[in-house]
Amino acid sequence: MAIEIEPIKKEVFTVRETAAILGVNVNTVYALIKRGDLRSYKMPGYKIPDLEIKRFKRWAWENQVDYSDILKKGE
């Protein structure tokens, strides 16, 4: 009987990876973290949990937030 091993799912992402997931600039992710819109923790560098990315995307969609434009608006 063979043992099936489920692939490990990534649970935390770097700022660069998060930017790619959200389709925004790395500086936008830093701005979102600084504003408190996107929660993260530091270990070295910022790490963003996958559940936080999902929460943020849902929040942005529900509130019709165009987070790709945050740096342009100077917020």
Secondary structure, DSSP 4 states (H G I P E B T S, - for coil): -PPP-PPPPP-EEEHHHHHHHHTS-HHHHHHHHHHTSS--EESSSEEEEHHHHHHHHHHHHHTT--GGGHHHHT-
